[in-house]
Amino acid sequence: MPIFIYNSLTRRKEEFIPLKPKEVKMYVCGPTVYDEAHIGHARSAYIFDVIRKYLVYRGYQVKFVRNVTDVDDKIIDKAQKEFKGEDLNSAVGKVSNKYLDLYHADMKNLGILEPDVEPKATEYVSKENPLMQKFIEALIEKGCAYVSEGDVYFDIKKAKDYGKLSNQAIEKMESGARIALGEKKRDPLDFALWKAAKEGEPAWDSPWGAGRPGWHIECSVMSSDILGGEFDIHGGGIDLIFPHHENEIAQSEGAGDKFAHYWMHHGLLTINGQKMSKSLGNFITISDFINKYKYSDLLKLLFLSTHYSHPVDYTDEKIEEAKSAYAGIINLMNRLDREYGSRKPVSGAGAGAIHQFKERFDEYMDDDFNTPRALSVLFEMVKLCNIEIESKDVHKAEKLNYALSVIKEMAKILGLNFVADVPQEISDAEIEFKISARKILKKEKKFAEADQLRKELEGKGIILEDTKDSTGWRRKL
């Protein structure tokens, strides 16, 4: 079955056909490292991690690139505040390194794979590797850019079909555009490729004088250097469509590159229906979430419940709902592993409905990575397994063992850990012993003593689940 992707450039769902069979070159806009990453950043990183993992599962060899912007106005402002009085060049380096380290720690806590390549903007303007300067020089030579008092601007009038990604007419964009104070460009829509140095700020040599690159040029240069001038997928948030990605296309095509074939954009995250903002007091960092809820899977389940292209609203109530679902899956997996893990699994037609679940999961993920429907398959499997556990089917052990392997495979693709790192005050063997003792007490009609054992186990985070023929148990999260 082919994979279909909604292409933001063409505004339709298309069959995914990579440039080379079974090879995917993928570039995703990464962080600007001036502050701690928040849960909106987590959604972006997680979405493309799932897409990457699914492509690998489907047999593709994926080269995944995620860049880092480590010099920027916001980084400079933060350096002036955090390291007041220090050399600004040194302070900028300290800020970018500090917050990149924190970002990496957040990604590790979320269980997100490292990119195959993680280029930094400053690596592409150095004396040893001045690829950004060379790229800009090429645009000037082609008549697509011009120098203005040490700045270099892209001439928007030279861009073919400018506005095709954001679906905007250039005339309409120009009517609302303004030239900001200090800018030396000819047209309000022209954008900076190179900014002349300001006193004390980080700067690198160029044919137009000392300065630093504009934001948009970074991605064009780094993607073309690592993946080539033509690659398969470019991803980012919907807020990057204009002007960032629109400008990337303009400058890359201006340089003669065909650039990205498929553009993927995810919706943004709100908190209780509001935009996340420190001024509103609803700013939630990734570390805040982990410290409060411990399990990163709870945040992932929230993200999976909404299609990546749609906005998602974060509420504490939704996380509590995710916690309940998470506990149900973990407890089922633990029980299947404990009671049926040693059995030889049956697969294919012999697994009946379980095998059909696996096929449906693939079908939904093939359809523009439809995680809400794929997740519903996982929950349906959990429900079926809980019913199957109580059945009299002589082959249920083999079927349930196979179900466990399918759940683990789905979870791996979705980046869900389902780790049962629940505090364990009591071992599995002790629990089973007490359940057996409780069974004997009930048989002897010593119900008060039996109930006391139940309460004792409950005090240690163990919930007993009595059925007609047996007693199951689970650890409380």
C-alpha positions in Angstrom: 0.0 0.0 0.0 1.3 3.5 -0.8 1.7 6.3 1.7 -0.3 9.5 1.1 0.8 12.9 2.5 -1.0 16.2 2.5 1.4 18.5 0.7 1.0 22.1 1.9 2.5 23.3 -1.4 -0.1 21.8 -3.6 -2.8 21.9 -0.9 -3.9 18.3 -1.6 -3.1 14.8 -0.4 -0.6 13.1 -2.7 1.0 9.7 -3.0 4.4 9.8 -1.5 7.0 9.0 -4.1 10.6 9.8 -2.9 13.3 10.9 -5.3 15.1 7.5 -4.8 13.2 4.3 -4.1 13.1 3.5 -0.4 15.2 6.5 0.5 13.8 9.6 2.2 15.6 12.9 2.8 13.8 14.9 5.4 14.5 18.4 6.8 12.7 19.8 9.8 13.1 23.3 11.3 14.6 23.0 14.7 14.9 25.2 17.8 16.2 28.8 18.2 18.1 28.2 21.5 17.4 31.2 23.7 15.0 29.7 26.3 13.7 26.4 27.7 11.6 24.4 25.2 7.9 24.3 25.9 5.3 21.7 25.2 4.5 23.3 21.8 8.1 22.5 20.8 7.5 19.0 22.1 4.6 18.5 19.7 6.7 19.6 16.7 9.6 17.4 17.6 7.3 14.4 18.4 5.2 14.6 15.3 8.1 14.4 13.0 9.7 11.7 15.1 6.6 9.6 14.6 6.6 10.2 10.9 10.3 9.3 10.7 9.7 6.1 12.7 6.8 5.1 10.6 8.7 5.6 7.4 11.5 3.4 8.7 8.9 0.8 9.7 7.6 0.8 6.1 11.1 0.0 4.9 12.5 3.4 4.0 16.0 4.5 4.8 15.5 8.0 6.3 18.1 10.7 6.5 16.7 13.1 9.1 18.1 16.6 9.5 17.0 19.1 12.2 18.8 22.4 12.4 19.7 24.7 15.3 19.6 28.5 15.1 22.4 29.5 17.5 22.7 33.2 16.6 19.7 35.4 16.5 18.2 38.7 18.0 16.5 36.8 20.8 19.7 34.9 21.7 21.6 38.2 21.8 18.9 39.8 24.0 19.0 36.9 26.4 22.8 37.0 26.5 22.7 40.7 27.5 20.3 39.9 30.3 21.9 36.6 31.6 25.5 37.6 31.2 25.3 41.4 31.7 28.7 43.0 31.5 30.5 40.1 29.8 31.8 40.0 26.3 28.7 39.7 24.1 30.3 37.2 21.7 31.2 34.9 24.6 27.8 35.4 26.3 25.9 34.5 23.1 27.8 31.2 22.9 27.0 30.5 26.6 23.3 31.1 26.1 23.1 29.0 22.9 25.0 26.1 24.4 23.1 26.2 27.7 19.7 26.1 26.0 20.7 23.6 23.4 21.9 21.3 26.2 18.5 21.7 27.9 16.7 21.0 24.6 18.7 17.8 24.1 17.8 16.7 27.7 14.1 17.4 27.0 14.3 15.4 23.8 15.9 12.5 25.6 13.2 12.6 28.4 10.5 12.6 25.6 12.2 9.5 24.0 12.7 11.3 20.7 15.4 10.1 18.4 18.4 12.3 17.7 18.5 13.6 14.2 21.0 12.1 11.8 22.5 15.5 11.3 22.0 18.6 13.5 23.7 21.6 11.8 24.2 24.9 13.6 23.9 28.2 11.8 27.3 29.4 13.1 29.0 26.4 11.5 28.0 27.8 8.1 29.5 31.3 8.3 32.9 30.5 9.7 36.1 31.3 7.9 36.6 27.6 7.3 33.1 27.0 6.0 31.5 30.2 4.7 28.7 28.5 2.8 26.1 31.0 3.7 28.2 33.8 2.3 28.8 31.8 -0.9 25.1 31.1 -1.3 24.3 34.8 -0.9 27.0 35.7 -3.4 25.4 33.4 -5.9 22.0 35.0 -5.4 23.6 38.5 -6.0 25.3 37.2 -9.2 22.0 35.9 -10.5 20.3 39.3 -9.9 18.1 37.9 -7.1 19.7 39.9 -4.3 21.3 43.3 -3.7 23.7 44.9 -1.3 22.5 48.0 0.7 24.9 49.6 3.1 26.4 46.4 4.4 23.0 44.5 4.4 22.0 42.1 1.7 18.4 41.7 0.7 16.5 39.2 -1.5 14.7 41.0 -4.3 11.2 39.7 -4.0 10.3 40.8 -7.5 12.8 38.2 -8.8 11.0 35.3 -7.0 9.0 33.1 -9.3 5.4 32.5 -8.0 6.2 34.1 -4.6 3.3 33.3 -2.3 2.6 29.8 -3.7 3.1 28.1 -0.4 1.1 30.5 1.7 -1.4 30.9 -1.1 -1.2 34.7 -1.0 -1.1 37.2 -3.9 2.1 39.3 -3.8 0.0 42.5 -4.4 -2.1 41.8 -1.3 1.0 41.1 0.8 2.7 44.3 -0.3 -0.4 46.4 0.7 0.1 45.5 4.3 3.9 45.4 4.4 6.0 48.1 5.9 9.8 48.9 6.0 10.9 48.9 9.6 13.2 51.5 11.1 16.8 50.9 10.2 16.0 48.6 7.2 17.6 49.7 3.9 15.6 47.6 1.5 13.9 48.7 -1.7 10.6 46.9 -1.2 8.7 46.1 2.0 8.6 42.4 1.2 12.3 42.1 0.5 13.9 40.2 3.3 17.4 40.2 4.8 19.9 37.5 3.7 22.8 39.2 5.6 22.7 41.8 8.4 25.5 44.3 8.8 27.3 44.0 12.2 26.2 46.1 15.1 28.8 47.2 17.7 29.7 44.4 20.1 27.4 41.8 18.5 28.7 38.5 17.0 29.8 39.0 13.4 31.6 37.1 10.6 33.5 38.3 7.6 31.8 38.6 4.2 32.4 40.4 0.9 29.9 43.1 2.1 31.6 43.6 5.5 31.2 42.0 8.9 27.8 40.8 9.8 25.6 37.8 10.4 23.1 35.8 8.4 19.4 36.4 8.2 17.1 33.7 9.6 15.7 32.4 6.4 19.0 31.8 4.6 20.1 29.3 7.2 17.7 26.5 6.2 18.2 26.9 2.5 22.0 26.6 2.9 22.1 23.8 5.5 19.5 21.6 3.7 21.2 22.0 0.3 24.6 21.2 1.8 23.4 18.1 3.7 20.6 16.8 1.5 21.3 18.4 -1.8 19.3 21.1 -3.7 16.4 18.8 -4.1 15.0 16.5 -1.4 11.8 14.8 -0.3 10.2 16.4 2.8 10.4 19.7 4.6 8.6 20.1 7.8 7.7 22.6 10.5 4.9 24.4 12.2 2.0 26.1 10.4 3.3 29.4 11.8 6.5 29.0 9.6 4.7 28.9 6.3 4.9 32.6 6.0 7.3 34.2 5.8 10.0 31.7 6.7 9.2 28.8 4.4 7.9 31.0 1.7 11.3 32.9 1.7 13.2 29.6 1.8 11.5 28.6 -1.4 12.2 32.0 -3.0 15.9 32.0 -2.2 16.5 28.3 -3.0 14.7 28.4 -6.3 16.5 31.7 -7.0 19.8 29.8 -6.5 18.6 27.2 -9.0 17.6 24.5 -6.6 14.3 22.5 -7.0 14.2 22.3 -3.2 11.6 20.3 -1.2 8.9 18.2 -3.0 6.6 17.7 0.0 5.9 20.3 2.6 4.3 19.2 5.9 3.0 21.6 8.5 1.6 20.8 12.0 -1.0 22.8 13.8 -0.2 24.8 16.9 -0.9 24.2 20.6 -3.0 26.2 22.9 -3.5 26.0 26.7 -7.2 25.9 27.8 -8.1 27.6 24.5 -5.5 30.4 24.8 -2.2 31.0 23.2 0.6 29.9 25.5 2.4 33.0 26.9 4.5 33.8 30.0 2.4 36.9 30.5 -0.7 34.8 30.8 0.9 32.5 33.3 0.1 29.4 31.1 3.6 28.8 29.8 4.5 25.1 30.3 8.0 23.9 29.6 8.7 20.3 28.8 10.6 19.9 32.1 7.6 21.4 33.9 5.4 18.7 32.4 7.7 15.8 33.2 8.2 17.1 36.8 4.4 17.2 37.3 3.3 14.1 35.5 6.5 12.0 35.3 5.3 10.1 32.2 6.1 11.8 28.8 3.7 9.3 27.2 0.8 11.2 28.7 1.7 14.3 26.6 2.2 12.1 23.5 -1.2 10.5 23.9 -2.7 14.0 23.9 -0.8 14.8 20.7 -1.7 11.5 19.0 -5.4 12.1 19.7 -5.4 15.0 17.2 -4.3 14.9 13.6 -0.9 16.5 13.3 -2.2 19.2 10.8 -4.8 20.4 13.3 -4.5 22.6 16.4 -4.5 20.8 19.7 -5.7 22.3 23.0 -3.9 21.2 26.2 -5.9 20.9 29.4 -5.2 19.2 32.7 -8.5 17.2 32.3 -7.2 15.8 29.0 -4.0 14.7 30.6 -5.9 12.9 33.4 -7.9 11.1 30.7 -4.6 10.2 29.0 -3.4 8.9 32.3 -6.3 6.6 32.7 -5.8 5.2 29.2 -2.1 4.9 29.8 -2.7 2.9 33.0 -5.0 0.6 31.2 -2.5 -0.2 28.5 0.4 -0.7 30.8 -1.5 -3.0 33.1 -2.7 -5.1 30.2 0.8 -5.4 28.8 2.2 -6.3 32.2 -0.5 -9.0 32.7 -0.1 -10.4 29.2 3.7 -10.6 29.7 3.3 -12.1 33.2 0.7 -14.7 32.2 1.2 -15.4 28.5 4.7 -14.1 27.6 6.3 -17.5 27.6 3.8 -19.0 25.1 4.6 -19.3 21.4 2.6 -16.7 19.6 0.2 -17.5 16.8 0.2 -15.1 13.9 -1.5 -14.4 10.5 -5.0 -15.8 10.0 -4.6 -17.9 13.2 -4.6 -14.6 15.2 -8.0 -13.7 13.9 -9.1 -10.1 14.7 -5.7 -9.2 16.2 -4.0 -9.5 12.8 -6.8 -7.4 11.3 -6.0 -4.7 13.8 -2.4 -4.6 12.7 -3.5 -4.1 9.1 -5.9 -1.3 10.0 -3.2 0.4 12.0 -1.0 0.5 8.9 -3.9 1.6 6.7 -4.6 4.6 8.9 -0.9 5.6 9.2 -0.5 5.3 5.4 -3.3 7.9 5.1 -1.3 11.1 6.0 -0.2 9.6 9.3 -3.7 9.6 10.8 -2.6 9.0 14.4 -6.1 9.5 16.0 -7.5 6.5 14.0 -4.3 4.5 14.5 -4.5 5.2 18.3 -8.1 4.0 18.3 -7.0 0.7 16.9 -4.6 0.3 19.8 -7.4 1.0 22.3 -9.7 -1.5 20.5 -7.0 -4.1 20.8 -6.7 -3.5 24.5 -10.5 -3.9 24.9 -10.4 -7.1 22.9 -7.5 -8.5 24.9 -9.2 -7.9 28.2 -12.3 -9.8 26.9 -10.1 -12.6 25.5 -8.3 -13.1 28.8 -11.7 -14.2 30.3 -12.6 -16.4 27.4 -12.4 -20.2 27.3 -10.6 -20.3 24.0 -8.0 -23.1 24.2 -5.6 -21.0 22.0 -6.1 -17.7 23.9 -2.6 -17.9 25.4 -0.9 -17.9 21.9 -3.3 -15.3 20.6 -2.7 -13.0 23.5 1.1 -13.4 23.2 0.8 -12.3 19.6 -1.4 -9.4 20.6 1.3 -8.3 23.1 3.9 -8.3 20.3 1.6 -6.2 18.0 0.9 -3.7 20.8 4.6 -3.3 21.4 5.2 -2.8 17.7 2.5 -0.1 17.4 3.9 1.5 20.6 7.4 1.6 19.1 6.2 3.3 15.9 4.2 5.9 17.9 7.2 6.5 20.2 5.3 5.3 23.3 7.4 3.7 26.0 4.6 2.2 28.1 7.3 1.7 30.8 6.0 0.3 34.0 8.4 2.2 36.1 5.8 2.5 38.8 7.1 2.5 42.3 7.2 -1.2 43.4 6.9 -1.6 47.1 6.0 -5.2 46.6 7.2 -7.8 44.1 5.1 -9.8 41.6 5.8 -13.0 43.6 4.6 -11.4 46.9 1.4 -10.2 45.2 0.6 -13.6 43.8 1.3 -15.2 47.2 -1.1 -12.7 49.0 -3.8 -13.3 46.3 -3.5 -17.1 46.9 -3.8 -16.5 50.6 -6.8 -14.3 50.1 -8.4 -17.0 48.0 -8.0 -19.5 50.8 -9.4 -17.1 53.4 -12.5 -16.4 51.2 -13.0 -20.2 50.8 -12.9 -20.6 54.6 -15.4 -17.7 54.8 -12.9 -15.5 56.6 -14.0 -12.5 54.7 -12.7 -9.8 57.1 -9.2 -11.2 56.9 -9.5 -11.5 53.1 -10.6 -7.9 52.8 -7.7 -6.8 55.0 -5.3 -8.4 52.5 -7.0 -6.5 49.7 -6.6 -3.3 51.6 -3.0 -4.1 52.4 -2.3 -4.6 48.7 -4.2 -1.4 47.8 -2.0 0.5 50.3 1.0 -0.6 48.3 -0.5 0.6 45.0 -1.9 -2.8 43.9 -5.5 -2.9 42.6 -7.2 -6.3 42.6 -9.8 -7.1 39.9 -12.0 -10.0 40.8 -13.9 -12.0 38.2 -16.0 -15.0 38.4 -13.1 -17.5 38.0 -10.0 -15.6 39.0 -8.4 -12.4 40.4 -6.3 -10.2 38.3 -4.2 -7.2 39.6 -2.5 -4.1 38.4 -0.2 -1.5 39.8 -1.7 2.0 40.3 0.2 4.8 38.5 
